[in-house]
Amino acid sequence: MIIQVLCLVFFFSCKSSRVFAGPTTNEIPKKRIINGKSVHHQRYPYFSLFYGQSLCGGVLIGPRLVLSAAHCEDASSQIRVGAFEDPSDGDRVNILSTIVHPDYEHSRFDNDIIIFQLERDVDLPYIKLGPEHISGGTFTVIGFGDTDKGSELVLSNILQEVELTYIDTDDCDDGHGNRNEVKEDMMCLAGEDKDSCIGDSGGPMIRKGLDSYSDTLVGIVSWGRGCAEKGVPGVYSRISHFYDWILEAVCENYSKDAPYYMRCESRTVARTYYPTQTTLAPTSMDSLISSTINDTELSTNYSYDLEFIAWTPKIKLKNCQGDCDTDNDCEWDFVCFKRNGEIDTRDVPGCTSSGAEPIADNIDVCINPNVRI
């Protein structure tokens, strides 16, 4: 405990989590995330915030599931999802239960990851996990954490984002004193006088897409020495390393709350959030299908071959046709099924793979959301 307090006071000289130890009175709103920019609209609806005993970030990964850093476990009993205008913004939801990675070590920040189950669904889009191993590129980090490394810790009055570049693990460890502290479950980012900082812990590091529906979660803010110190990158929990553990933990403990792409066998309904569509209620799949259609008719009339039309469709795509970007690319009430290479082509709801070369897993197709999976 003494070491942690010293790290918060003398942050530039020791290794510390990036958690702000609780709100203070008479806080002056200032710009957050070192040399980032303000987010003036709800570009990141999945962003989640813990603001109680401590300030931490998090990220919505399912209608009722939030991912964060394990050292943020006791930050608050509530999570504010979709916050961006100020730290008190967002949909406040109580935490029902948690799963901390079994190998988490607070003294070293190894396996610094935790899953929170909320007491109810959140009617906001969630972000998908990125299973691919990251070895380069530029990524976005968001949060309300501190930015002015030379002044008192204060909060921002608006969500901040910053673009940072991947740093090789060996170079990152050298920057932290060559102590072999940067493990395989971690990854590092840095920028020219840019960084995440205290209060950003647990927040998302994303591969940014065209919109929030195409963003991918690749990291979680974990720890660092100082903020934006030259040659000393920030360290993040690597999602690809924990991908299998997250799916196993969710499917074993929260299968009814799992998003469709996790493919938990015991789920009873696909609860994926579709833009421009109403989120499906947690009821049986049979109730979503007309009682006049029996199983034989269902297999005959609702099983279509996947069909590739165009990368950028100029016409409305029919059922099981691709490649769509949003629901607006689909005909009638069909929705764009986001696959992202993680679901076998034969498992697209209501569609089948035909021919020797079925549509690749990275092609999104329009589907009828009300058919049996």
Secondary structure by P-SEA (a helix, b strand, c coil): caaaaaaaacccccccccccccccccccccccccccccccccccccbbbbcccccbbbbbccccbbbbbcccccccccccccccccccccbbbbbccccccccccccccccccbbbbccccccbbbbbbbccccccccccccccccccccccbbbbcbbbbbbbbbbcaaaaaaaacccccccccbbbbbccccccccccccccccccccccccbbbccccccccccccccbbbbbcccccaaaaaaaaaaaccccccccccccccccccccccccccccccccccccccccccaaaaaacccccccccccccccccccccccccccccccccbbbbbccccccccccccccccccccccccbbbbbcccccc
